[in-house]
Each structure stands twice: as structure tokens, then as C-alpha cells.
């Protein structure tokens, strides 16, 4: 169990209102000699993290300048470890690793691998690498510097740690510009990394530092409220507490878990953690895993950024095996070589969008299929209408009304549709339900789109080899948060506003539009699409147990279908690029031969 941390509040002006920002005391950084003399209980309150300004050879041919102090615009000093080629006569570009995990988080760990990266073969990454960041032992030998930063409030860096938002972005701006001025730098700075290191890239790039050459956000949220702490409006605070429990610093850390409890609706605090994608103009290479909780943010970030040079690659695997794979490293190098070194290596010929269409388990129907946009322009949005009388779905609306109920805490319902022909779903599904709460004033809905074989057996996909079966595309909704944001919503992606609660009256039946995360999957003829609805998180055993939602369900949930209550799932059907009657389909028009002939 994580230890209860001391907290304090700092009133802060944000968006025209005063927000009482809650900070938590962090683990205390202590020198290793002092750490050895502490009791076991005392060690739990600190982390061995010596401050030791020195220059040394970190690996053959790689120089490390350790604990380099960099002053921010407000006078706060941040510290970084700078890895660079020791025998390089020319100036080199730099790759910035920006997160709160600690710039030497592996120094006191046994072994030679970066810590806690399931799915990454041992020996793939050196102990010089910061968690979820690039490996200096590889990149320095390829003519790059790697700068591992202890951001504000982390380690011995000054100030309170702000988890993303304006302050963090301004620090990133200052650090990019400092890096570009160093005598060993060629004036080009890139950013790379997954999860927190990806989220920070959105914010820093939106500040438009002049010497930021390009970014490579590998799985990163675009909206912490909607994608993490209150997905669908349902609290999931435990994960954030878990992810920040090991933060080490001398001040305090922005306590998002406490803030989620204090401010459960959207306000200036949460808006500060949404990047302004319209200001991101640098080249960007974005990766998105179909089965990852960063999926929504990765795709939205790519869609909304203003850059004319942006690439999106989707895949089935989790972030770590993909980021540290041989293919992933090679692609990242080609991207950085083009925009940090000016090498004309053909990167521009990379398709702007590459789609992995999943099938089942570790099989993909196709990988890296080239596309021009996402969602795909040739998408046909079709509706399958739910029938509570048969627990099936039909292509045509139903005239007869029906209803089905389940226990909100322990039950679930499933609607099935058998595809008569091979059908690809790629893009954004969404679910319209007419619902009623019997015995309570609210409902939490957990939705999963599953695939069943012709024999009726569920067919999950797998990540981390075969250790983590993932059932399919998912969505969530707290019914009292059903009001949508008209500016953020579209015909294919309903987005909740989270500005107010609208509780249910006894007997009240309301429509809810549930956003489902984007997906890409093939259903062969005779296979079943299953829409599963429950009041709780239904999932096979998974590696990340701290994903726990605080549900508010009592009594029965009732789903109404047919007639006045047309409940349906809208699916993004992708027709083939070619068919038997034509050779080419271009912008929706069929051509018997290529249109240029």
C-alpha cells in the first residue's frame, strides 16, 4: 500500500478563477552514504539520489556531464545529465528526455536494463536510459546528444513539480533554447519518449521554442481529465497515485489524485493540462497502440496538431515493446536524421498514416497499410440497431420497443451481430443507448466491442506476447455526465463536457452517446461483433492492476431499444480500395482504369 503523504495547498490564479492547488510531499532525495545508514522505515520516505557534479566516461566513447544546472526564466534551476559523443569534433543535435521519473532512475538498480519495461527483451536497453526515453548508449554513437532532465521539483531541481500544463511547458521552452546554445549542439533539439515523455512534448511544442526541430510522442494523452482521471466521467484516481508515488524531490508534486477529488468537474486546472494543438507546427512522428490507454490522446494529438509534416503509425503492441524494438529505433533515427541533421534519406516518402488492422491474438490482418488520413475518407458509417427482445442487432431500425435489465454492480448484457461477409472496422465507433436507473439516480456504463469466432468463442488480441489479452475497443460513461461538448464533438466522436451533473429521476429514460476509442479490426464472414455493456470494468487479468474505477451503481440498469428508444452502435465500415468491377476507387469515385490514363 502506498504511504499517505503530507499535503499542502497553494492558491493559484488560473483562467480567471482561484484554484486551490494541492501538492504532496515527495520522496526525499538523499546521498547514497546517508541512505545506507537509514532504517527500513526511513528508507521508504526517501530515494538514493546523490547530487554529484562531475564529468566522466559513461560508456566507451560516451561522455556524461552530470548534474548540469540550467536556470529558467524565473530563476529556478533545473539539473540535467548530458550524454554526448566524447570524440565528436562536429556539433551534434540533442534529444531531450522530459519527465518526472528521475534522470538516473536506474543507477542503483541491479542489472543492465532500463527498469520495468515488460515486453522488452533483456539487453535491449542500457542502464543509461531514463525510463520510457531513448538510450544514450545507442544514440550518442549515432551522432546525437541525449539530455536527461530532472524537471521542476524533481530530484535537486528547484520549485514545485507541475505535472504538465503551462509552467512545465515554459520550462521546456527555456530548456530547449538553452540546449541549442551549447557549444556541442548544432542548434537542433528533438524530443522523444512514451507516456509522460510524450504528453510533455505536446505542451512544450505548443510553446513553439525556435530551436525545437521535431517531436516523436510515442503514446501520450491529450486530455488528462477525459483520458485518465475521469474517463467517461467515472473516477479512476488510483493509477495517478500509483504513477507518482515514486516521485522524488525537495518541494512538492502537483497532486492530481487529490485535485480529482477536490475538483470532479472540468475547470481551469484541468483545462491547463490540455495542450493547444493548433500551435504545434514542428514535424511530428506519432505512434498509437490500438490497445493502450494513451490511444485516444495519441490519435487526437495527431489529428489536431497544425503541423503540415506529421506522420501517424498505429500498431497492436504496447508502447514499450514498440518503442524499443529494432524497427522502432530505426524509424525514429530516420525521422531525426531528416529533421535534426538535414539528411535527405527519403523520410518524406513515408505514408502519412499507417494502419495495422488487427485480427485475433497476435495475428494482424495487415500491418502498416498506407493511408492518407485518419479517420479514413472512404469510411461508411453504418448503424446496427440493438434489440433487447432477442439480444441481437439489426441493420434496419426496429419498430417494437423492448427492454433488458441487469444488476448494476454484478450483471452485464451482450448484443450480437453476425457479419455475412468480410468486414473491416477502422476508425471511431460510438454507441447510442436509451437507459434508465431502477433504484438509483446515476449509472456507470462500461462498453466493449468484442470479436467472436464462427464457433462463438471470444477472440481477444494480445500484447506483451500472450500475457495480456485485450478484449477490444472500449468506452465509458457516467450517465450524470452525459451532456456533450458541441465544440469538441463530431458525428463520429461524441465528447462529454463534464461541466455539470444531471442526475436521473425515478423512471426517467434518457439517451446517452458513448464515445468508443478508435480501432482497426477485421471480422471474417460468419464472425460476430459483440457489444458488451456492464456497470463495472470487465477485463481479463492484466499487468496494470492500479486501473481501478470508483463506480456509483445501485439497483438495476435498464436498456431500452426499438421504436422511440432507438439504441444502436455506429460502426466505421471500410470498403476495399479495389473491387471486382473497378480497378481504382479514388476519392469515392470508381475508375475502370487509373484516372491519369
N, C-alpha and C positions, 0 to 999 in steps of 0.2 A: 504494500500500500504506500502511495506517495505521502511524504510528510506534509503536514499543514504548515504553510509558510506565512510569515509575518507580512501584513499588507498595509499600505498607506494610500491616501487619496490626494491627488493634486488637481485642484480646479483649473480647467483649461478652456479657453475660448475656441470654439470650433463651429464654423458655419453659422455664426451669429447667435449661438447659444453657449451657455457654460456647461461643460461636461465634467463631471467628477471622475477623472481618470484614475482607475485603481492600478496600483503597482504592487508587485510581490517581491519580497527579498529573494535574491538568487543564492545559489551555492557560492561559497566564498572561495576565491582563488588563493591558494597558499603555495609557498615553495615546497619542493619535494622533501627537503630535510625536515621542515616543520610537520609535514603531513605524516611522516613515518612515526613521529612521536605522539600522535593523537590516538585517543581511544576509538573503538569501533563506532560508538555513537557520535563522537565529534567528527569522524571522517564522513559520516552521512550528511553533514552540513557543509561540506566543502569539497573542493576538487583540486588535485595537484596540478598546478598551473604556474610554474615559475616564470618570473619576469627576468629575462636574460638577454640583454642586447649584445649581440655578437655576430660575426660573420664566419661561416665555416663551410666546408665542402659537405653537402648533404648526401651526395652520391657522386660517383665518378663523373666529372665534367659538369657538375651542377653546384652552383654557389647559392647559399642561403644567407640573406641578411635578415636577422631575426629581431622582432620587436622594434621595427622601424616606426617612429612616431610621425603622424600626419595630422596637421591642425585643420579643423573645419572652420567655416566662416564665423561661427560664434565662439571660437577659441577652444572648443573641446578637442582633445587629442585622441585619435584612434590609433591602434597599433596593428601592424601587419607583418607577416613573414613574406619576404620577396625571394622567390626562386628564379634563377636565371642561368643561362649557359655561362660557364666560367671562362670558356675560351673563345667567346664570340667577339670579334672585332667590330662587327656592324651592330647597329641598334636593332632591337627586336620588338615586335608587338607584345602586348601584355594581355593575359586573360585574368579577369577579376572574379574571385570567388567570394560572394557576399551573402553571409547568413549568420545566425546566432549560435552555430554548433561548436564553435571553437576552432581556431586556426591550427592548433596542434592536438586535435582530439584523439589522435592515435599514438601519441608519444609514449604513453605509459601502459599501452596495451600489448599483450603478448602476441607474437606472430608478426607477419609482414604484410597483412592485408588491411585495407580500409575496413572500419568496423561496421558490422550489422548491414550487410548487403545480400540478403537471400537471393539466390539465383545467379550470383556472380561467382564463377569458378575461382577457387583459391589460387592466388598467384597472379590474378589478372590486374590487380591494382596495388600500388606500393603504399607503404605506411606514410609517405609524404603527402598523400592526398587528403584533403579535407572531405568530410562526409558529404556525399552527393555532388562532389565537384571533380574537376579534371585532375589528372595525375601529373604532378610536376616531373616525375621521373620519365614520362613519355614526352610531354610537350616541350620541356626545356631542350631535349635532344633533337627536337624538330624545329628549333629556332624560335621559341616563344619564352616569355617570362610568365610565371604564374604568381599571382598576388593573393594570398590567403589573408582575409581581413577579419579581425575581431571588431564587429561593428559597434556602434554606440551602446555603452552599458554592458558589453561582454568582455570577459577577461579583465585586463587592466585598462581598457578603453574607457574614457570618461563618459559621464552623463547617464540618464536612464535609457534603458533599451526600449525602443519603439518597434513593435512588430509590424513592419510595413507602414505605408502611409507617407504623408508629406515630409516629416522630419527625416525619415530613413532615406527617402528619395533625394532630398537635398544633400545629405551626407554622401550618397552615392555619386551625385554630380561632382561634388568637391573632390572626391577620391579619384574619379576618372580623370579629372583635369590635372590633379597632382601627379598621377601616374604618367600621363602623357608628357609631362615636363621633365621627367627624369632622364639623366644623360644616357642611360642604357636603353631607353624606349624610342621607338621610331615614330611616336606620336599617334599610334593606333592602339585603341583599347577595345577589347571584346569582353563579353560576359557569357558564361555558360553554367549549366548545372540544372539539377532537377528539384522539384518540390519547392522548399523555401527559397532556394537559389534561383528558381525560375520566377516565382512570384515577385521577388525583388527586382528582377530585370524589367518587368512591365513598368513598375513605378519609376525606376531610375531612367529608363529610356524615354518616358513621358516628360521628364525634365529637360530633355534634349541637350545633354552635355556635348559640346562641339567635337570632342575627340573620341566619342563612343562610335566605333566603326560598325559594329554589328552585335546582335544578340542571338543566343540559342537557348530559349526557355524550353526545357525538356519536362513537360508535365507541370503546370503551375496554375493554381486557382486564379480566377479573375475577380471573385467577389467572396470574401471570407464569410460573410453572413449567410448568403444563399447557398454556398457550396460546402460549408464546413459546420459552423456552429448552429445554424438554423436551416438546414436543408429542408425545403418544403414547409418551413415554419416549425419543425419539430426539433427541440433542443438536442444537441449532441456535443456536450461540453467536455466529456471525459477525455476525448482524444487530444484536444488542445492542451489540457492539463498534463497529459502524458508526454506530449511532444516538447513541452517547455520545462518539464521537471528537472532536466539536467542542465539548464542554463546557468552559466557561471559568470558572476560579475560582482562589482563592488557597490553598485547602486540598487537598481530595481528594474524589473521587467514588466512591460505592459501586460497586465493580466487579462487576457481575452476571456478566459473562463469566468472570472468574476464580473467582467463587463457584460458578458452574455446574460448573466443572472440579473444584473442591475438594469440593463437596457435591452429587454427582449424584443423590441421593435426597432425597425430601421430608423437611424438618426444620423447626426453629423459624424459621430465617432465611426460608425460602420461605413458611411459614405467615403470617409477619408481613406479607407482601405480598398477602394475600388479605383484602379488606375484610369487615367484619361487616355484611352487607346487612340483617340483622334490625334494625339500629339506624338505618337510613336511613328517615326519616319525612317529609322535606320533599317538596313537589311536584317531579316529575321528568318531563322530556321526553327520551326516549331514542331515538336513531336507530341502525339496524343495516343495514349493506350486506351483501347475500347473498354477495358475492364478496370479502370483506375479511377479513384475518386477525384483526381485532378482533370478528368476528361472534359467536363463542361467548360472549365476555365481555359484549358488549352485551346479548344476549338473557338470559343468566343473571342479570346485574345487574338487569334489569327484572323478571324473574320472582321473584327472591329478596328484593328490597327490600320493606320493611314499609309504605311509603307507600300510602295509600289514593287518592292523587291522582297517578297515574302513567300515562304515555302511551308507546306504542311505535309507531314508524313504520319499516317496512322498505322497502328500495329496492335497485335493481340497481347503482347507480353507486358509485364510490369516495368516500371521506369528503370530500375537498377540493371537488370539483365540487358535491357536495350541500350542504355546509356554507355555501359562499359563493354559492350560487345565489340568485336573486331570491326564489324561493318559500321556500327555506330560511330566509333572513333575515327574511322577512315572518312566517313561522310563529313563529320564535323571538321576534320582537318582540311578537306577540300573547300568547305564553306569559309573557314577562317583564312586559308591561304588566299582565297579570291579577294576578300574584303579587308584583310589586315596586311597582306603583302603585295597585293596587286597582281598576283599570278593569274594569267588567263588560262585557266585549267578546264574550261568548259562547264563550270558550275551553272551558268545561266541556262544550259540545256536541260537541267533537272526539271521534271514536271512540277508545276506549281502545287499540285495536290497529288498525293499517292495514297491509295486506299488498299487496306488489307481487308478482304471480305472473308469473314470467319465462317467455318462450317461447324465442326464439333471437336471437342477435346483439344489436341494440339494441331489439328488439321485446319488449314486455311483453304478456301476455295480458290483464292488468288491472293497474291501479295504485291504491294507496290504498284497497283494498277494506276496508270497515269490518268489524271483528270485535270480540268482547268479551274474548277471552283468547288466550293462546298457551302451549303448543300448543292447537289448536282442539278444543273439546269434542266435535265431531262426527267427529273423526278415527277412521278404521278402520285398525288396524294389520294389515297383511297380509304374509305371508311368501312369497317366491319362492325355491324350493329350487334350489341350484346343482347342475349335472350335469357332472362332469368328462369323461364319455364323449362328450357332444355339445357341450359348452361353451355350453349353453343354460341356461335356468331354467324351472321348472315351478311351478304353483300348488299342486300336491299333493306331499307327501313322496315321495322316491324309495326304492325297495326295494333296488336294486342298488348296491353300493359301486363307486366308481371313484376314480381319482386322476390329477392332472395336475402336471407339474413344469416349472420354468423356472429358468434361471440367476439366482441371487440378485443378481448385480451388473449384468447386462445384459438380462435377459429380462423378460417380462410375460405375463399371461394376461388374457383377457376373456370374460365370460359375458353373453349377450344374451337379452333378453325383449322380444317384440313385443306391444304393447298392442292389443287388439282394439277398444277403444273409448276415447274421450277420457278421460284420467285425470290428475287433479291430485295432485301430491305436495307437501304443505305440512307442515312440522314436522321431526321428528328421525328420519332413517333410522338403522339400525345394521346391522352385518354380523357374523354368526357364522361363523367358519372353523375347520375342523379342519386343523391344519398340522403339518408335520414338516420338520426341517432335515437335509439329507443332506450331511455334510461339515463341520458347524459346530455350535456349541452355542447359537446365537441367530439371530434373523431380524428384519429391519426390513421392515414392510409399509406400503406407500403405496396408499391406496384412493381411487378417484374414481368418482362416479356421473355418467355421460355421457348425452347425448341424441343419437340418430341419426335422420336423416330417413327417410322411407319408401324412399328410394333407398340407404340405408345410409351416408350421409355425416354425419360428426360435426357437431353444431350447438352451438358454444360460445356463451356470452353475452359481451358486450363492455363494458368500462369505459374511461374516457378516450376516448370516441368509438370509433374502431375500432383503437386502438393496443395494446390489451391483452386478447386473447381469454382467457376463463376457462372451463375445460372443465366445471366442475360441482362439486357438493358433494364434500367431501373428508374423509378420516380417516387416522390414522396409528397404528401400533402397533409397539413393540419387544416381541417375544414374551416376553422375560425379565421385562418389566414388566406381564404380563398380569393379575396379581391386581387385583381390583376393590375399590373402597371402598364397602362396603354402605350407608353413611350418605349418600353423595353420588349413588349410582347409582339408576336407576329402570328400569322395564320398557322404556322407550324410549331411555334415555340411560345406557349403561354408562360409569362413570368410574373410571379406574385409580387405585390407591392410591399407587404409586411409593414404597412403604416398604422393599421388598427386591427383589433379583433372583432369578429362578427359571430357571436355565439349563436347556437341553434336553439330555437324554441321547441317545446314538445310538439311532435307531429309535423314539424317543418321539413319540407323536402326541397333541397337546393341543388343546383348544378355546380360541379367543380371541374375545372380544366387543369389537368395534371401534366406538368412538364415531364417528359421522359428523356433521359440523356441520349445523345446521338449514338448510333450504332451502325454496323455493317455486317450483315449475315445472310447466308443463303438457306432457303428451305427447298428441298427437293420435292418432287411430286409425291404426294401421299404423306408428307410430314406435317406436323401440327404446330401451329402457333398457339401458345397458351398465355392468356392474360391472368396472372395471379394477383389477387387483392387480399390483404390482411391488415390487421391492426398492429403488427409488430414486424421487426426485421427478421426475415426468413432467409437463412443462408447456410450453406454447408460450412463446416469448420474452416476457419480462415486464419491467416497468420496474424492479423491485426485485431486482437481482442478488444482494445480500447474503443472501438467503434460501437458505442452503446447509446441508444436513443432513449430519451426520457419521455415516454408516451403518456397520453392522457385519454385513456379509453375505459369506459364503463358500460355495462349493459350490452345491447346488440347493435351492430351496424346493419343497416338495410340498404341494399342497392336496388333501385327501380329501373326498369327497362321498358322499351316499347311505347308506342303512342305518344302521349305528352312527354314521356320520360325517355327520350332517345339517347341512351347511353351507347357510346361507340369508342373504338380505338381507331385513330387515324394513323395509317402506316405509309412510309415513304417507299413506294414501289419503283424500282429502277428497271426500265426496259433495256433490252440489249442495244448496244451501239449499232449492231448489224442484224438483219433478219433474212429470211429466205427470199423475200420478194425484192429486196433492195440491197445495194452494196454499201451505201453510206447513209447514215442519219446525221444531218448537220443542222444544229440549232432547231431541232424539231421537224425539219423538212426532209423528206425521203428523196434520195437521188439514185437513179439506176446505175450511174457511174459517178466517179469523183467529180464534184462540181467544177473543178478547174479545167476539165477536159471537154 
